[in-house]
Each structure stands twice: as structure tokens, then as C-alpha cells.
């Protein structure tokens, strides 16, 4: 398990370094995930050490939502005061995402 955790930290550190010195507009963890994905594609399978760490993290995924929940409770009065604006922004963004995704799918799907 330690070996898999070290491998994941190496990819995150590599992403952070690339983000810091080469691509500052892309977050380091995102670049680390891209490096990890490229590594797994080249390797052809997921090593058991990384699989074990990933499975252990997924079992406790709910714990990662606790900070967000605390933030919602902390800013509840502010969220209530702006509920209509937040709701409108969410609805518009979801509809825009669906429309753009459908448009791209229509453009990229080969015609028969």
C-alpha cells in the first residue's frame, strides 16, 4: 500500500512541478492525473499497488465531502440571501452545458 501511495504522490509532485514552472494556468493535481493516465495507458494495466490505494480511498470518499458541508453551513445565511441568483446561475449553466454537449456531439458524430 505504501508503494502505491508513493507512486501517486510522485505523479502529484510531478504535476505540481510542471504547473509551477511550465504551465502555471493548469493546476498541479490535474497535470499529475494526466501524467498518471499516460503512465497507465503505456503500461496497459493498473498495478496492484495503485489499485489497492485507489480502492481504499474510494471506500472513504464520503469523508471528502465534510469540508464542503461545513462551508455550506458556515455560509448558510449568505446562501439564503442569494438563493434566487444561485439557483438561476445553476439552471442556466446546466442548460448551457447540455446545449454545448449536444451541439458538439452533433458536430462530431459522423453522418451516415
Contact map, one row per residue, 1 for C-alpha under 8 A:
1111100000000000000000000000000000000000000000001101100000000000000000000000000000000000000000000000000000000000
1111110000000000000000000000000000000000000000001000000000000000000000000000000000000000000000000000000000000000
1111111000000000000000000000000000000000000000001100000000000000000000000000000000000000000000000000000000000000
1111111100000000000000000000000000000000000000011111100000000000000000000000000000000000000000000000000000000000
1111111110000000000000000000000000000000000000001100100000000000000000000000000000000000000000000000000000000000
0111111111000000000000000000000000000000000000000000000000000000000000000000000000000000000000000000000000000000
0011111111100000000000000000000000000000000000000100000000000000000000000000000000000000000000000000000000000000
0001111111110000000000000000000000010000000000000100000000000000000000000000000000000000000000000000000000000000
0000111111111000000000000000000000000000000000000000000000000000000000000000000000000000000000000000000000000000
0000011111111100000000000000000000000000000000000000000000000000000000000000000000000000000000000000000000000000
0000001111111110000000000000000110110000000000000000000000000000000000000000000000000000000000000000000000000000
0000000111111111000000000001101110000000000000000000000000000000000000000000000000000000000000000000000000000000
0000000011111111100000000001000100000000000000000000000000000000000000000000000000000000000000000000000000000000
0000000001111111110000000001001100000000000000000000000000000000000000000000000000000000000000000000000000000000
0000000000111111111000000011111110100000000000000000000000000000000000000000000000000000000000000000000000000000
0000000000011111111100000011101100000000000000000000000000000000000000000000000000000000000000000000000000000000
0000000000001111111111000001000000000000000000000000000000000000000000000000000000000000000000000000000000000000
0000000000000111111111110001001000000000000000000000000000000000000000000000000000000000000000000000000000000000
0000000000000011111111111111001000000000000000000000000000000000000000000000000000000000000000000000000000000000
0000000000000001111111110001000000000000000000000000000000000000000000000000000000000000000000000000000000000000
0000000000000000111111110000000000000000000000000000000000000000000000000000000000000000000000000000000000000000
0000000000000000111111110000000000000000000000000000000000000000000000000000000000000000000000000000000000000000
0000000000000000011111111100000000000000000000000000000000000000000000000000000000000000000000000000000000000000
0000000000000000011111111110000000000000000000000000000000000000000000000000000000000000000000000000000000000000
0000000000000000001000111110000000000000000000000000000000000000000000000000000000000000000000000000000000000000
0000000000000000001000111111011000000000000000000000000000000000000000000000000000000000000000000000000000000000
0000000000000011001000011111111000000000000000000000000000000000000000000000000000000000000000000000000000000000
0000000000011111111100000111111100000000000000000000000000000000000000000000000000000000000000000000000000000000
0000000000010011000000000011111110000000000000000000000000000000000000000000000000000000000000000000000000000000
0000000000000010000000000111111111000000000000000000000000000000000000000000000000000000000000000000000000000000
0000000000010111011000000111111111100000000000000000000000000000000000000000000000000000000000000000000000000000
0000000000111111000000000001111111110000000000000000000000000000000000000000000000000000000000000000000000000000
0000000000110010000000000000111111111000000000000000000000000000000000000000000000000000000000000000000000000000
0000000000000000000000000000011111111100000000000000000000000000000000000000000000000000000000000000000000000000
0000000000100010000000000000001111111110000000000000000000000000000000000000000000000000000000000000000000000000
0000000100100000000000000000000111111111000000000000000000000000000000000000000000000000000000000000000000000000
0000000000000000000000000000000011111111100000000000000000000000000000000000000000000000000000000000000000000000
0000000000000000000000000000000001111111110000000000000000000000000000000000000000000000000000000000000000000000
0000000000000000000000000000000000111111111000000000000000000000000000000000000000000000000000000000000000000000
0000000000000000000000000000000000011111111111000000000000000000000000000000000000000000000000000000000000000000
0000000000000000000000000000000000001111111110000000000000000000000000000000000000000000000000000000000000000000
0000000000000000000000000000000000000111111100000000000000000000000000000000000000000000000000000000000000000000
0000000000000000000000000000000000000011111111000000000000000000000000000000000000000000000000000000000000000000
0000000000000000000000000000000000000001111111000000000000000000000000000000000000000000000000000000000000000000
0000000000000000000000000000000000000001101111100000000000000000000000000000000000000000000000000000000000000000
0000000000000000000000000000000000000001001111110110000000000000000000000000000000000000000000000000000000000000
0000000000000000000000000000000000000000000011111110000000000000000000000000000000000000000000000000000000000000
0001000000000000000000000000000000000000000001111111000000000000000000000000000000000000000000000000000000000000
1111100000000000000000000000000000000000000000111111100000000000000000000000000000000000000000000000000000000000
1011101100000000000000000000000000000000000001111111110000000000000000000000000000000000000000000000000000000000
0001000000000000000000000000000000000000000001111111111000000000000000000000000000000000000000000000000000000000
1001000000000000000000000000000000000000000000011111111100000000000000000000000000000000000000000000000000000000
1001100000000000000000000000000000000000000000001111111110000000000000000000000000000000000000000000000000000000
0000000000000000000000000000000000000000000000000111111111000000000000000000000000000000000000000000000000000000
0000000000000000000000000000000000000000000000000011111111100000000000000000000000000000000000000000000000000000
0000000000000000000000000000000000000000000000000001111111110000000000000000000000000000000000000000000000000000
0000000000000000000000000000000000000000000000000000111111111000000000000000000000000000000000000000000000000000
0000000000000000000000000000000000000000000000000000011111111000000000000000000000000000000000000000000000000000
0000000000000000000000000000000000000000000000000000001111111000000000000000000000000000000000000000000000000000
0000000000000000000000000000000000000000000000000000000111111111000000000000000000000000000000000000000000000000
0000000000000000000000000000000000000000000000000000000011111111100000000000000000000000000000000000000000000000
0000000000000000000000000000000000000000000000000000000000011111110000000000000000000000000000000000000000000000
0000000000000000000000000000000000000000000000000000000000011111110000000000000000000000000000000000000000000000
0000000000000000000000000000000000000000000000000000000000011111111100000000000000000000000000000000000000000000
0000000000000000000000000000000000000000000000000000000000001111111110000000000000000000000000000000000000000000
0000000000000000000000000000000000000000000000000000000000000111111111000000000000000000000000000000000000000000
0000000000000000000000000000000000000000000000000000000000000001111111100000000000000000000000000000000000000000
0000000000000000000000000000000000000000000000000000000000000001111111110000000000000000000000000000000000000000
0000000000000000000000000000000000000000000000000000000000000000111111111000000000000000000000000000000000000000
0000000000000000000000000000000000000000000000000000000000000000011111111100000000000000000000000000000000000000
0000000000000000000000000000000000000000000000000000000000000000001111111110000000000000000000000000000000000000
0000000000000000000000000000000000000000000000000000000000000000000111111111001000000000000000000000000000000000
0000000000000000000000000000000000000000000000000000000000000000000011111111000000000000000000000000000000000000
0000000000000000000000000000000000000000000000000000000000000000000001111111000000000000000000000000000000000000
0000000000000000000000000000000000000000000000000000000000000000000000111111111000000000000000000000000000000000
0000000000000000000000000000000000000000000000000000000000000000000000011111111100000000000000000000000000000000
0000000000000000000000000000000000000000000000000000000000000000000000000011111110000000000000000000000000000000
0000000000000000000000000000000000000000000000000000000000000000000000000011111111000000000000000000000000000000
0000000000000000000000000000000000000000000000000000000000000000000000010011111111100100000000000000000000000000
0000000000000000000000000000000000000000000000000000000000000000000000000001111111100000000000000000000000000000
0000000000000000000000000000000000000000000000000000000000000000000000000000111111100000000000000000000000000000
0000000000000000000000000000000000000000000000000000000000000000000000000000011111111100000000000000000000000000
0000000000000000000000000000000000000000000000000000000000000000000000000000001111111110000000000000000000000000
0000000000000000000000000000000000000000000000000000000000000000000000000000000001111111000000000000000000000000
0000000000000000000000000000000000000000000000000000000000000000000000000000000001111111100000000000000000000000
0000000000000000000000000000000000000000000000000000000000000000000000000000001001111111110000000000000000000000
0000000000000000000000000000000000000000000000000000000000000000000000000000000000111111111000000000000000000000
0000000000000000000000000000000000000000000000000000000000000000000000000000000000011111111100000000000000000000
0000000000000000000000000000000000000000000000000000000000000000000000000000000000001111111110000000000000000000
0000000000000000000000000000000000000000000000000000000000000000000000000000000000000111111111000000000000000000
0000000000000000000000000000000000000000000000000000000000000000000000000000000000000011111111100000000000000000
0000000000000000000000000000000000000000000000000000000000000000000000000000000000000001111111110000000000000000
0000000000000000000000000000000000000000000000000000000000000000000000000000000000000000111111111000000000000000
0000000000000000000000000000000000000000000000000000000000000000000000000000000000000000011111111100000000000000
0000000000000000000000000000000000000000000000000000000000000000000000000000000000000000001111111110000000000000
0000000000000000000000000000000000000000000000000000000000000000000000000000000000000000000111111111000000000000
0000000000000000000000000000000000000000000000000000000000000000000000000000000000000000000011111111100000000000
0000000000000000000000000000000000000000000000000000000000000000000000000000000000000000000001111111110000000000
0000000000000000000000000000000000000000000000000000000000000000000000000000000000000000000000111111111000000000
0000000000000000000000000000000000000000000000000000000000000000000000000000000000000000000000011111111100000000
0000000000000000000000000000000000000000000000000000000000000000000000000000000000000000000000001111111110000000
0000000000000000000000000000000000000000000000000000000000000000000000000000000000000000000000000111111111000000
0000000000000000000000000000000000000000000000000000000000000000000000000000000000000000000000000011111111100000
0000000000000000000000000000000000000000000000000000000000000000000000000000000000000000000000000001111111110000
0000000000000000000000000000000000000000000000000000000000000000000000000000000000000000000000000000111111111000
0000000000000000000000000000000000000000000000000000000000000000000000000000000000000000000000000000011111111000
0000000000000000000000000000000000000000000000000000000000000000000000000000000000000000000000000000001111111100
0000000000000000000000000000000000000000000000000000000000000000000000000000000000000000000000000000000111111100
0000000000000000000000000000000000000000000000000000000000000000000000000000000000000000000000000000000011111110
0000000000000000000000000000000000000000000000000000000000000000000000000000000000000000000000000000000000111111
0000000000000000000000000000000000000000000000000000000000000000000000000000000000000000000000000000000000001111
0000000000000000000000000000000000000000000000000000000000000000000000000000000000000000000000000000000000000111
